[in-house]
Amino acid sequence: MPLVTTTEMFKKAYDGGYAVGAFNVNNMEIIQGITEAAGELKAPVILQVSKGARAYANHTYLVKLVEAAVQLNPEIPICLHLDHGDTFELCKSCIDGGFTSVMIDASSKPFEENIALTRQVVEYAHDHGVVVEAELGTLAGVEDEVSVEADKAMYTHPEEVVEFATRTGCDSLAIAIGTSHGAYKFKPGTKPQLRFDVLEECSKQLPGFPIVLHGSSSVPQEFVKIINENGGNMPGAIGIPEEQLRQAARSAVCKINIDSDIRLAMTAVIRKYFNDHPDHFDPRQYLKPARQAVHDMVAHKIVNVLGCDGKA
């Protein structure tokens, strides 16, 4: 099947009590690892491209790599999504360039400005058969093109979601309930706890509407340990407990974003490979196990966190 929008994916996810994984892609190996895992597990999948990924790998390369993945995995629905688009021009470029979904992130702007910019993107996207994710509330953390200090983070106000969704016409809404971007989400010794009360109230205000969680990597400590044992320096990296994400996936959350966990898995495998094989210099030698690490991470998330295996 060709690239699809998230419309049917999210309807099935909402009704079925699971979430679709949205995994950030930056190169061939990451795309291969993600889509091979999703294909084997018959799971729908969203491939996300950030502004930083486009700058790194080039829009055309990424689109063509995704098109190859679609051709090789014809039995699963695959959506190509812009993650954290920050301008109308960026969203328009991705819409014109073959993306089937875009996110306009104007969450750092005042409420009315967020509505105005989101509405502008929605109108253009819908005219071209593309769906739009918006954001209300602000997540802390640093990841790729996103950087928000902890004291600037803000939970979503449930009393605003109906007006925002109605006036913008967005197709899904990312909310802030305590997730955070990057691997350093929380201070060491703290116990992360998502605000399920905020999620529940937003769900009541927007029944049947797809909710999105950003910053949802769990930062597996085994990979942090491997990185640190092989020349890395990642003290105090903490993520979102997977059981909390699974709880969110059973509710109105239809899309969960995961990026840092893939980076950690790849980096851990590559660092260890270099230490174990100091004489090797062929990139294929260390990128092959790195690609397998992506596959295994995504397969784990699909089955144990998202619950969307067999849902394609």
PAKOLPA-913081 format. One line per 2 residues: their letters; for each residue x, y, z of N, C-alpha, C. Coordinates in Angstrom, 1 decimal, padded with zeros to 4 digits. Atoms other than C-alpha are relative to their C-alpha. Layout:
a) X,Y,Z,X,Y,Z,X,Y,Z  ...
% end
This chain:
mp) 000.8,-001.2,000.0,000.0,000.0,000.0,000.9,001.2,000.0  -000.8,-001.2,000.0,001.2,003.6,-000.5,000.0,000.6,001.4
lv) 000.0,-000.7,-001.3,002.0,006.0,002.4,-001.4,000.4,000.3  001.3,-000.3,-000.5,-001.1,006.7,004.5,000.0,001.1,001.0
tt) 000.1,-001.0,-001.1,-002.3,009.4,006.8,-000.3,-000.8,001.3  000.2,000.7,-001.3,-002.9,008.6,010.5,-001.5,-000.1,000.3
te) 001.4,000.0,-000.3,-006.7,008.9,010.3,-000.5,-001.3,000.4  000.6,001.4,-000.3,-007.6,005.2,010.1,000.9,-000.6,001.1
mf) -000.8,000.5,-001.1,-004.6,004.3,012.3,-000.5,000.4,001.4  000.4,-000.5,-001.3,-005.8,006.5,015.1,-001.4,-000.5,000.4
kk) 001.3,000.5,-000.3,-009.4,005.4,014.9,000.0,-001.4,000.6  -000.2,001.4,-000.5,-008.4,001.8,015.3,000.7,000.0,001.3
ay) -000.7,000.0,-001.3,-006.0,002.6,018.1,-000.9,000.5,001.1  000.8,-000.6,-001.0,-008.5,004.7,020.0,-001.0,-001.1,000.5
dg) 001.0,001.0,-000.3,-011.1,001.9,019.8,000.6,-001.3,000.5  -000.7,001.3,-000.4,-008.6,-000.9,020.4,000.8,000.1,001.3
gy) -000.7,-000.1,-001.3,-006.9,000.5,023.5,001.5,-000.2,-000.2  -001.4,000.1,000.2,-003.4,000.7,022.0,000.5,001.3,-000.6
av) -000.5,-001.2,000.6,-001.1,003.4,020.6,000.9,-000.4,-001.2  -000.9,000.3,001.1,000.8,003.6,017.3,001.4,000.7,000.3
ga) -001.3,-000.5,-000.3,004.6,004.1,017.6,000.4,001.0,-001.1  -000.6,-001.0,000.9,006.1,007.2,016.1,001.5,000.1,000.3
fn) -001.4,000.1,-000.2,009.8,006.7,015.7,000.7,001.0,-001.0  -000.7,-001.0,000.8,012.2,009.4,014.5,001.1,-000.7,-000.8
vn) -000.9,000.6,000.9,014.3,008.5,011.5,001.0,001.1,-000.5  -001.1,-000.9,000.4,017.7,010.0,010.4,000.8,-000.6,-001.1
nm) -000.8,000.7,001.0,019.3,007.4,008.1,-000.6,-001.3,-000.4  000.6,001.2,000.5,018.8,004.2,006.2,-000.1,-001.1,001.0
ei) 000.0,001.1,-001.0,019.7,001.8,009.1,-001.2,000.2,001.0  001.2,-000.2,-000.9,017.1,003.4,011.4,-001.3,-000.3,-000.7
iq) 001.2,000.3,000.7,014.4,003.2,008.8,-000.2,-001.5,-000.2  000.0,001.5,000.2,015.3,-000.4,008.0,-000.4,-000.7,001.3
gi) 000.3,000.7,-001.3,015.3,-001.4,011.7,-001.4,000.1,000.4  001.3,-000.2,-000.4,012.0,000.2,012.4,-001.0,-000.7,-000.8
te) 001.1,000.6,000.9,010.0,-001.0,009.4,000.1,-001.5,-000.1  -000.1,001.4,000.0,011.4,-004.5,009.5,-000.6,-000.6,001.3
aa) 000.7,000.5,-001.2,010.3,-004.9,013.1,-001.5,000.2,-000.1  001.4,-000.2,000.1,006.9,-003.4,012.4,-000.6,-001.0,-001.0
ge) 000.5,000.9,001.0,006.5,-005.6,009.3,-000.1,-001.4,000.6  000.1,001.4,-000.6,007.3,-008.8,011.2,-001.1,-000.1,001.0
lk) 001.0,000.1,-001.1,004.9,-007.9,014.0,-001.4,000.5,-000.5  001.2,-000.5,000.6,002.2,-006.6,011.6,-000.6,001.1,000.7
ap) 000.4,-001.2,-000.7,002.0,-003.3,013.3,000.1,001.3,-000.8  000.0,-001.3,000.7,001.1,000.1,011.9,001.2,000.8,000.6
vi) -001.2,-000.7,-000.5,004.0,002.6,012.2,000.0,001.4,-000.6  -000.2,-001.3,000.5,004.7,006.3,011.9,001.5,000.3,000.0
lq) -001.4,-000.4,000.1,008.1,007.4,010.6,000.1,001.5,000.1  000.0,-001.5,-000.2,008.9,010.9,011.9,001.3,000.6,-000.5
vs) -001.2,-000.7,000.5,011.3,013.3,010.3,-000.1,001.4,000.7  -000.1,-001.3,-000.6,012.4,016.4,012.3,000.6,001.0,-000.9
kg) -000.7,-001.1,000.7,013.7,019.7,011.1,001.5,-000.3,-000.1  -001.4,000.4,000.0,017.1,018.5,012.2,000.4,-001.1,-000.9
ar) -000.2,001.2,000.9,016.8,015.2,010.3,000.1,000.5,-001.4  000.0,-000.5,001.4,016.0,017.1,007.1,001.3,000.7,-000.3
ay) -001.2,-000.7,000.2,019.0,019.3,007.6,001.2,-000.9,-000.1  -001.1,001.0,000.0,021.2,016.3,008.3,000.1,-000.9,-001.3
an) 000.0,001.0,001.0,020.1,013.8,005.7,-000.6,000.5,-001.4  000.6,-000.6,001.2,018.2,016.0,003.1,-001.4,-000.6,-000.1
ht) 001.4,000.4,000.2,014.4,015.8,002.5,-000.1,-001.1,-001.0  000.2,001.0,001.1,014.7,013.9,-000.7,000.6,-001.4,000.3
yl) -000.5,001.3,-000.4,017.0,011.2,000.6,-000.9,-000.7,001.0  000.9,000.6,-001.0,014.7,010.6,003.6,-001.3,-000.5,-000.7
vk) 001.3,000.4,000.7,011.5,010.5,001.4,000.3,-001.3,-000.8  -000.2,001.2,000.9,013.1,008.0,-001.0,000.3,-001.2,000.8
lv) -000.2,001.1,-000.9,014.3,005.8,001.8,-001.3,-000.5,000.6  001.3,000.4,-000.5,010.8,005.8,003.3,-000.8,-000.7,-001.1
ea) 000.7,000.6,001.1,009.4,005.0,-000.1,000.5,-001.5,-000.2  -000.5,001.3,000.1,011.7,002.0,-000.3,-000.5,-000.9,001.1
av) 000.6,000.8,-001.1,010.5,000.8,003.1,-001.4,-000.3,-000.2  001.4,000.3,000.3,006.9,001.1,002.0,-000.1,-001.1,-001.0
ql) 000.0,001.0,001.1,007.7,-001.0,-001.1,000.3,-001.3,000.6  -000.5,001.3,-000.6,009.4,-003.7,001.0,-000.9,-000.5,001.1
np) 001.0,000.5,-001.0,006.6,-003.8,003.6,-001.4,000.4,-000.4  001.3,-000.4,000.6,003.4,-003.7,001.6,-001.2,-000.3,000.9
ei) 001.2,000.5,-000.8,001.2,-005.3,004.3,-000.2,000.9,001.2  000.2,-000.8,-001.2,001.6,-002.6,007.0,-000.2,001.4,-000.4
pi) 000.2,-001.4,000.3,000.3,001.0,007.0,001.2,000.8,000.6  -001.1,-000.9,-000.4,003.2,003.5,007.1,-000.4,001.4,-000.3
cl) 000.2,-001.4,000.1,002.8,007.2,007.7,001.3,000.7,000.1  -001.2,-000.9,-000.1,005.5,009.8,007.0,-000.4,001.4,000.5
hl) 000.5,-001.1,-000.8,005.2,012.6,009.5,001.1,001.0,000.3  -001.0,-001.0,-000.5,007.0,015.9,010.2,-000.2,000.2,001.5
dh) 000.0,-000.1,-001.4,007.9,016.1,013.8,000.5,001.4,000.4  -000.3,-001.4,-000.5,007.9,019.6,015.5,000.3,001.0,-001.1
gd) -000.1,-001.1,001.0,007.5,021.8,012.4,-000.3,001.3,000.8  000.1,-001.2,-000.8,007.9,025.3,013.7,-000.4,001.2,-000.8
tf) 000.5,-001.1,000.9,006.8,027.4,010.7,-001.0,-000.6,-001.0  000.9,000.4,001.0,004.1,027.3,008.1,000.8,-000.4,-001.2
el) -000.9,000.3,001.2,006.9,027.3,005.4,000.5,-001.4,000.1  -000.5,001.4,-000.1,008.4,024.1,006.8,-001.0,-001.0,-000.2
ck) 001.1,001.0,000.2,005.1,022.3,007.0,-000.4,000.0,-001.4  000.4,000.0,001.4,004.2,023.4,003.5,001.0,-000.7,-000.9
sc) -001.0,000.7,000.7,007.5,022.1,002.2,-000.1,-001.5,000.1  000.2,001.4,-000.2,006.9,018.7,003.7,-001.3,-000.5,-000.6
id) 001.2,000.4,000.6,003.3,018.6,002.5,000.2,-000.1,-001.5  -000.3,000.0,001.4,004.4,019.5,-001.0,001.0,-001.1,-000.4
gg) -001.1,001.0,000.3,007.3,017.0,-000.7,-000.4,-001.4,000.3  000.4,001.4,-000.1,005.2,013.9,-000.1,-000.3,-000.6,001.4
ft) 000.4,000.5,-001.4,004.6,013.7,003.7,-001.5,-000.1,000.0  001.4,000.2,-000.1,001.2,012.5,004.7,-000.6,000.5,001.3
sv) 000.4,-000.6,-001.3,001.1,014.1,008.1,001.1,001.0,000.4  -000.9,-001.0,-000.6,002.7,017.2,009.7,-000.4,000.4,001.3
mi) 000.3,-000.6,-001.3,003.0,018.6,013.1,000.4,001.5,000.0  -000.4,-001.3,-000.2,002.9,022.3,013.7,000.1,000.3,001.5
da) -000.2,-000.2,-001.4,004.3,023.1,017.1,000.2,001.5,000.3  000.0,-001.4,-000.4,003.4,026.6,018.1,-000.4,000.1,001.5
ss) 000.4,000.0,-001.4,003.0,025.6,021.8,000.7,001.0,000.8  -000.8,-001.0,-000.7,005.6,028.1,022.9,-000.6,001.4,-000.1
kp) 000.7,-001.3,000.3,003.4,031.0,021.5,-001.2,000.2,000.9  001.2,-000.2,-000.7,000.5,032.6,023.2,-001.2,-000.7,-000.6
fe) 001.1,000.8,000.4,-002.8,030.8,022.9,-000.6,000.4,-001.4  000.6,-000.4,001.2,-004.3,032.9,020.1,001.0,-000.1,-001.2
en) -001.0,000.1,001.1,-001.0,032.9,018.1,000.1,-001.5,-000.4  000.0,001.4,000.2,-000.9,029.1,018.5,-001.2,-000.4,-000.9
ia) 001.2,000.4,000.8,-004.4,028.8,017.1,000.1,000.6,-001.4  000.0,-000.6,001.3,-003.8,031.2,014.2,001.0,-000.8,-000.9
lt) -001.0,000.7,000.8,-000.6,029.4,013.0,-000.5,-001.4,-000.3  000.5,001.3,000.2,-002.1,026.0,013.5,-001.1,-000.1,-001.0
rq) 001.1,000.0,000.9,-005.2,026.9,011.6,000.5,000.2,-001.4  -000.6,-000.2,001.3,-003.1,028.2,008.7,000.6,-001.3,-000.6
vv) -000.6,001.3,000.4,-001.2,024.9,008.5,-001.2,-001.0,-000.4  001.1,000.9,000.2,-004.5,022.9,008.8,-000.7,000.2,-001.3
ey) 000.8,-000.3,001.3,-006.2,024.7,005.9,000.8,-000.4,-001.2  -000.9,000.4,001.1,-003.2,024.1,003.6,000.1,-001.5,-000.1
ah) -000.2,001.5,000.0,-002.7,020.5,004.7,-001.3,-000.7,-000.5  001.3,000.7,000.4,-006.4,019.5,004.4,-000.3,000.2,-001.5
dh) 000.2,-000.2,001.5,-006.5,021.0,000.9,000.8,-001.0,-000.8  -000.9,000.9,000.7,-003.7,018.6,000.0,-000.1,-001.5,000.6
gv) 000.2,001.3,-000.5,-005.1,015.5,001.8,001.0,-000.5,001.1  -001.0,000.3,-001.1,-002.6,015.7,004.7,-000.6,000.4,001.3
vv) 000.5,-000.2,-001.3,-003.4,015.5,008.4,001.0,000.8,000.8  -000.9,-000.9,-000.8,-002.1,017.8,011.1,-000.1,-000.3,001.5
ea) -000.2,000.1,-001.5,-000.9,017.3,014.7,000.4,001.4,000.5  -000.4,-001.2,-000.7,-000.8,020.3,017.0,000.4,-000.2,001.4
el) -000.4,000.2,-001.4,000.4,020.9,020.5,-000.5,001.1,000.9  000.5,-001.0,-001.0,-001.1,022.6,023.5,000.6,-000.4,001.4
gt) -000.8,000.3,-001.1,001.1,022.8,026.6,001.4,-000.2,-000.5  -001.4,000.0,000.4,004.9,022.8,026.6,000.8,-001.0,000.8
la) -000.8,001.0,-000.6,007.3,019.9,027.3,001.4,000.6,000.3  -001.4,-000.4,-000.3,010.7,020.5,029.0,000.9,-001.0,-000.7
gv) -001.0,000.9,000.5,013.9,018.9,027.8,000.7,000.5,-001.3  -000.7,-000.3,001.2,016.3,019.0,024.8,000.1,-001.2,-000.8
ed) -000.1,001.1,000.9,016.1,016.8,021.8,-000.1,000.6,-001.4  -000.1,-000.5,001.4,017.1,017.7,018.2,-000.3,001.5,000.0
ev) 000.3,-001.4,000.1,015.5,021.1,017.4,-000.8,000.6,001.1  000.9,-000.4,-001.1,013.5,021.3,020.6,000.8,000.2,001.3
sv) -000.7,-000.2,-001.2,014.9,022.9,023.7,-000.8,000.9,000.9  000.9,-000.7,-000.9,012.7,024.0,026.6,000.6,-000.2,001.5
ea) -000.4,000.1,-001.3,014.0,024.8,030.1,-001.1,-000.5,000.9  001.0,000.6,-000.9,012.3,023.0,033.0,-001.0,001.0,000.5
dk) 000.9,-000.9,-000.6,010.9,026.1,034.5,-001.0,000.7,-001.0  000.9,-000.5,001.1,009.3,027.0,031.1,-001.1,-001.0,-000.4
am) 001.0,001.1,000.4,007.4,023.7,030.8,-001.4,000.3,000.7  001.4,-000.3,-000.4,003.6,023.9,031.2,-000.9,-001.1,-000.3
yt) 001.0,001.1,000.3,001.0,021.2,031.6,-001.2,000.6,-000.8  001.2,-000.4,000.8,-001.9,021.3,029.1,-001.2,000.4,001.0
hp) 001.2,-000.4,-000.7,-005.0,023.1,030.5,-001.2,-000.7,-000.7  001.1,000.7,000.7,-007.9,020.7,029.8,-001.2,001.0,-000.4
ee) 001.1,-000.9,000.3,-010.4,023.6,029.8,000.3,000.8,-001.4  -000.3,-000.6,001.3,-008.6,024.9,026.6,-000.1,-000.9,-001.2
vv) -000.2,000.9,001.1,-008.6,021.8,024.5,-001.1,000.0,-001.0  001.1,000.0,001.0,-012.1,022.0,023.0,000.1,001.2,-000.9
ef) -000.1,-001.2,000.8,-011.7,025.6,021.9,001.1,-000.1,-001.0  -001.1,000.1,000.9,-008.3,024.9,020.5,-000.2,-001.0,-001.2
at) 000.3,001.0,001.0,-009.3,021.7,018.6,-001.1,000.5,-001.0  001.1,-000.4,000.8,-012.5,023.3,017.3,000.4,001.2,-000.9
rt) -000.4,-001.2,000.8,-010.9,026.6,016.1,001.1,-000.3,-001.0  -001.1,000.3,000.9,-007.9,025.0,014.5,-000.3,-001.0,-001.0
gc) 000.3,001.1,000.9,-009.4,021.9,013.0,001.0,-001.0,-000.1  -001.0,000.9,000.0,-006.4,019.9,013.9,-000.5,-001.5,000.1
ds) 000.5,001.4,000.0,-006.6,016.1,013.6,000.5,-000.8,001.2  -000.4,000.6,-001.2,-004.7,015.1,016.7,000.7,001.1,000.8
la) -000.6,-001.0,-000.9,-003.3,016.9,019.7,001.0,-000.5,001.0  -001.0,000.3,-000.9,-000.1,016.6,021.6,-000.2,000.8,001.3
ia) 000.2,-000.7,-001.3,-000.5,017.4,025.3,001.2,-000.2,000.9  -001.1,000.1,-001.0,001.9,017.9,028.2,-000.6,-000.5,001.3
ig) 000.5,000.6,-001.2,001.3,015.6,031.1,001.2,-000.5,000.9  -001.1,000.4,-000.8,004.8,015.2,032.4,001.1,-000.8,-000.7
ts) -001.1,000.6,000.8,006.8,013.6,029.6,001.0,001.1,-000.3  -001.0,-001.0,000.2,010.0,015.4,028.6,000.9,-000.5,-001.2
hg) -000.8,000.3,001.1,012.3,015.5,025.6,001.4,-000.4,000.4  -001.4,000.4,-000.2,015.8,013.8,025.5,000.2,-001.1,001.0
ay) -000.4,001.1,-000.9,017.6,011.3,027.7,000.1,000.5,001.5  -000.2,-000.6,-001.4,018.0,013.7,030.7,-001.3,000.7,000.3
kf) 001.3,-000.5,-000.2,014.3,014.1,031.5,-000.2,000.5,001.4  000.3,-000.3,-001.4,014.4,014.2,035.3,001.3,000.0,000.8
kp) -001.1,000.0,-000.8,016.8,014.8,038.1,000.3,-001.4,000.6  -000.3,001.3,-000.6,018.6,011.7,039.5,-000.7,-000.2,001.4
gt) 000.7,000.3,-001.3,016.7,010.1,042.4,-001.5,000.4,000.0  001.4,-000.3,000.1,013.3,011.4,041.3,-000.7,-001.1,-000.7
kp) 000.8,001.0,000.6,010.5,009.2,040.3,-001.0,000.6,-000.9  000.9,-000.6,001.0,008.8,010.2,037.1,-001.5,-000.5,000.2
ql) 001.4,000.3,-000.1,005.0,010.3,037.3,-000.9,000.8,-000.9  000.8,-000.7,001.0,002.7,011.2,034.4,-001.3,000.5,000.7
rf) 001.2,-000.6,-000.6,-000.3,013.4,035.2,-001.2,-000.6,-000.8  001.2,000.7,000.6,-003.1,010.9,034.3,-001.3,000.8,000.2
dv) 001.2,-000.8,-000.2,-005.6,013.3,035.8,-000.2,001.0,-001.1  000.1,-000.9,001.1,-004.8,015.8,033.1,-000.4,-000.7,-001.3
le) 000.4,000.8,001.2,-005.0,013.1,030.4,-001.4,-000.3,000.0  001.4,000.4,-000.1,-008.3,011.9,031.7,-001.0,001.2,-000.3
ec) 000.9,-001.2,000.2,-009.8,015.4,031.8,000.0,000.4,-001.5  -000.1,-000.4,001.4,-008.5,016.2,028.3,-000.9,-001.0,-000.9
sk) 000.8,001.0,000.7,-010.1,012.9,027.1,-001.5,000.2,000.1  001.4,-000.3,-000.3,-013.4,013.8,028.7,-000.5,001.2,-000.8
ql) 000.4,-001.2,000.7,-013.4,017.2,027.0,000.0,-000.3,-001.5  -000.1,000.4,001.4,-012.5,015.6,023.6,-000.2,-001.5,-000.2
pg) 000.3,001.4,000.1,-014.2,012.2,023.5,000.3,-000.5,-001.5  -000.3,000.5,001.3,-012.9,010.1,020.6,001.1,000.7,-000.8
fp) -001.1,-000.8,000.7,-010.1,012.6,019.7,001.3,-000.6,000.3  -001.3,000.6,-000.2,-006.6,011.2,019.2,001.0,001.0,000.8
iv) -001.0,-000.8,-000.8,-004.1,012.4,021.9,001.4,-000.6,-000.3  -001.4,000.4,000.3,-000.3,012.3,021.3,000.9,000.3,001.2
lh) -001.0,-000.3,-001.0,002.5,012.0,023.8,001.4,000.1,-000.6  -001.3,-000.2,000.4,005.9,013.5,023.0,001.0,-000.4,001.1
gs) -001.0,000.2,-001.1,009.2,012.9,024.9,-000.3,-001.3,000.8  000.5,001.2,-000.7,008.2,009.3,025.7,001.0,-001.2,000.0
ss) -001.0,001.1,-000.2,011.5,007.4,025.7,000.2,-000.3,001.4  -000.1,000.5,-001.3,012.2,005.3,028.7,001.4,-000.1,000.5
vp) -001.4,-000.1,-000.3,016.0,005.6,028.6,000.4,-001.3,000.8  -000.4,001.2,-000.6,016.8,001.9,029.3,001.4,000.0,000.6
qe) -001.3,-000.1,-000.7,019.5,001.7,031.9,001.1,-001.0,-000.5  -001.0,000.9,000.5,021.2,-001.3,030.3,000.8,000.6,-001.1
fv) -000.7,-000.6,001.1,022.1,000.8,027.3,000.9,001.2,000.5  -000.8,-001.0,-000.7,023.2,003.7,029.5,001.3,-000.6,000.6
ki) -001.2,000.7,-000.6,025.5,001.3,031.3,001.0,-000.4,-001.0  -000.9,000.4,001.1,027.0,-000.1,028.1,000.7,001.2,-000.5
in) -000.7,-001.2,000.5,027.7,003.4,026.8,001.0,000.5,001.0  -001.0,-000.5,-001.0,029.4,004.4,030.1,001.2,-000.9,000.2
en) -001.1,001.0,-000.1,031.4,001.2,030.2,000.9,000.0,-001.2  -000.8,000.0,001.2,032.7,001.8,026.7,000.4,001.4,-000.4
gg) -000.6,-001.3,000.3,034.0,005.4,026.9,-001.0,001.1,000.1  001.0,-001.1,-000.1,030.7,007.3,027.3,-000.1,000.7,001.3
nm) 000.2,-000.8,-001.3,029.6,009.8,029.9,-001.4,000.5,000.1  001.4,-000.4,-000.1,025.9,009.8,030.6,-000.5,-000.2,001.4
pg) 000.4,000.1,-001.4,025.4,010.3,034.3,-001.5,000.5,000.2  001.3,-000.5,-000.4,021.8,010.5,035.6,-001.0,000.1,-001.1
ai) 001.0,000.0,001.0,019.9,009.8,032.4,-001.2,-000.9,000.4  001.2,000.6,-000.5,016.3,008.9,033.4,-001.1,000.2,-001.0
gi) 001.1,-000.2,000.9,013.2,008.3,031.3,-001.3,-000.3,000.6  001.3,000.2,-000.5,009.5,007.6,031.5,-000.2,-001.5,000.2
pe) 000.2,001.4,-000.2,008.6,004.2,033.0,-001.0,-000.6,-001.0  000.8,000.6,001.1,007.2,001.9,030.4,-001.4,-000.4,000.4
eq) 001.3,000.3,-000.4,004.3,000.8,032.5,-001.0,001.2,000.0  000.9,-001.2,000.1,003.0,004.4,032.6,-000.3,000.3,-001.4
lr) 000.3,-000.2,001.4,003.3,004.6,028.9,-001.1,-001.0,-000.5  001.0,001.0,000.4,001.3,001.4,028.5,-001.4,000.4,000.5
qa) 001.3,-000.5,-000.6,-001.4,002.8,030.8,-000.5,001.1,-000.9  000.4,-001.1,000.8,-001.5,005.9,028.6,-000.6,-000.5,-001.3
ar) 000.4,000.5,001.3,-001.8,003.8,025.4,-001.4,-000.7,000.1  001.3,000.6,-000.1,-004.9,002.1,026.8,-001.1,001.0,000.1
sa) 001.0,-001.1,-000.1,-006.7,005.4,027.1,-000.1,000.7,-001.4  000.2,-000.8,001.2,-007.1,008.2,024.5,001.3,000.3,-000.7
vc) -001.2,-000.2,000.7,-003.4,008.3,023.6,000.2,-001.0,-001.1  -000.1,000.9,001.3,-003.1,007.0,020.0,001.3,000.0,-000.6
ki) -001.4,-000.2,000.6,000.5,008.1,019.2,001.0,000.3,001.1  -001.1,-000.2,-001.0,003.6,007.8,021.4,001.3,000.1,-000.8
ni) -001.2,-000.4,000.7,006.8,009.4,020.2,001.2,-000.6,000.7  -001.2,000.6,-000.5,010.1,007.5,020.7,001.2,000.3,-000.9
ds) -001.2,-000.3,000.8,013.5,008.8,019.6,001.3,-000.3,000.8  -001.2,000.2,-000.8,016.1,008.8,022.4,000.4,-001.5,000.2
di) -000.3,001.4,-000.2,015.8,005.1,023.1,000.6,-000.7,-001.2  -000.6,000.5,001.2,016.7,004.3,019.5,001.5,000.5,-000.1
rl) -001.3,-000.5,000.0,019.7,006.6,019.7,000.9,-000.7,001.0  -000.7,000.7,-001.1,020.8,005.0,023.0,000.4,-001.4,-000.4
am) -000.2,001.3,000.4,020.5,001.5,021.6,001.1,-000.1,-001.1  -001.0,000.0,001.0,022.5,002.3,018.5,001.4,000.4,000.5
ta) -001.3,-000.5,-000.5,025.2,004.2,020.3,000.7,-001.0,000.9  -000.5,001.0,-000.9,025.6,001.5,023.0,000.7,-001.1,-000.8
vi) -000.5,001.1,000.8,026.1,-001.2,020.3,001.2,000.4,-000.7  -001.2,-000.5,000.7,028.5,000.9,018.3,001.2,000.2,000.9
rk) -001.1,-000.2,-000.9,030.6,001.9,021.2,000.6,-001.3,000.5  -000.5,001.3,-000.4,030.9,-001.7,022.4,000.7,-000.7,-001.1
yf) -000.6,000.7,001.2,031.7,-002.9,018.9,001.4,000.6,-000.2  -001.3,-000.6,000.2,034.5,-000.4,018.6,001.1,-000.5,001.0
nd) -000.9,000.5,-001.1,036.0,-001.6,021.9,000.4,-001.4,-000.3  -000.2,001.4,000.2,035.6,-005.2,021.0,000.8,-000.3,-001.3
hp) -000.6,000.3,001.3,036.9,-004.9,017.4,000.8,001.3,-000.4  -000.8,-001.2,000.3,039.6,-002.1,017.3,000.6,000.0,-001.4
dh) -000.6,000.1,001.3,040.9,-003.4,014.0,-001.0,000.2,-001.1  001.0,-000.1,001.1,037.6,-003.0,012.1,-000.2,001.5,-000.4
fd) 000.2,-001.3,000.4,037.0,000.0,010.0,-001.1,000.1,-001.1  001.1,000.0,001.0,034.2,-001.0,007.5,-001.3,000.4,000.7
pr) 001.3,-000.4,-000.6,031.0,000.9,008.5,-001.1,-001.0,000.0  001.0,001.0,000.0,028.9,-002.0,007.5,000.2,-001.0,001.1
qy) -000.2,000.9,-001.1,030.5,-004.1,010.2,-000.7,000.5,001.3  000.7,-000.4,-001.3,029.2,-001.9,013.1,-001.4,000.6,-000.2
lk) 001.4,-000.5,000.3,026.1,-000.5,011.4,-001.0,-001.1,-000.1  000.9,001.2,000.1,024.7,-004.0,010.9,-000.5,-000.3,001.4
pa) 000.6,000.2,-001.3,024.4,-004.7,014.7,-000.7,001.2,000.5  000.8,-001.2,-000.4,023.3,-001.1,015.2,-001.4,000.0,-000.5
rq) 001.3,000.1,000.6,020.5,-001.7,012.8,-000.9,-001.0,000.7  000.7,001.1,-000.8,019.6,-004.9,014.7,-000.5,000.6,001.3
av) 000.4,-000.6,-001.3,019.5,-002.9,017.9,-001.2,000.9,-000.1  001.2,-000.8,000.3,017.0,-000.5,016.4,-001.2,-000.9,-000.2
hd) 001.1,001.0,000.2,014.9,-003.5,015.3,-000.5,-000.5,001.3  000.3,000.7,-001.3,015.0,-005.1,018.7,-000.7,001.0,000.9
mv) 000.7,-001.0,-000.9,014.1,-001.8,020.5,-001.4,000.3,-000.5  001.3,-000.3,000.5,011.2,-001.1,018.2,-001.0,-001.1,000.2
ah) 000.8,001.1,-000.3,009.9,-004.6,018.5,-000.5,-000.1,001.4  000.4,000.0,-001.5,010.0,-004.4,022.3,-001.1,001.0,000.2
ki) 001.0,-001.1,-000.2,008.1,-001.1,022.2,-001.4,-000.4,-000.5  001.2,000.4,000.7,005.5,-002.4,019.8,-000.8,-001.0,000.9
vn) 000.7,001.0,-000.7,004.7,-005.4,021.9,-000.3,000.4,001.5  000.1,-000.1,-001.4,005.3,-004.3,025.5,-000.5,001.4,000.5
vl) 000.4,-001.4,-000.4,004.5,-000.5,025.5,-001.2,000.4,-000.8  001.0,-000.5,000.9,002.3,000.3,022.5,-001.2,-001.0,-000.1
gc) 001.1,001.0,000.1,000.3,-003.0,022.4,-000.6,-000.1,-001.4  000.6,-000.1,001.3,-000.1,-002.6,018.6,000.4,-001.1,-000.9
dg) -000.3,001.1,000.9,001.3,-005.9,017.3,-001.2,-000.7,-000.5  001.1,000.7,000.7,-001.0,-007.6,014.9,-001.2,000.9,-000.3
ka) 001.1,-001.0,000.3,-003.1,-004.4,014.4,000.0,000.6,-001.4  000.0,-000.6,001.4,-002.1,-003.6,010.8,-001.2,-000.5,-000.8
% end
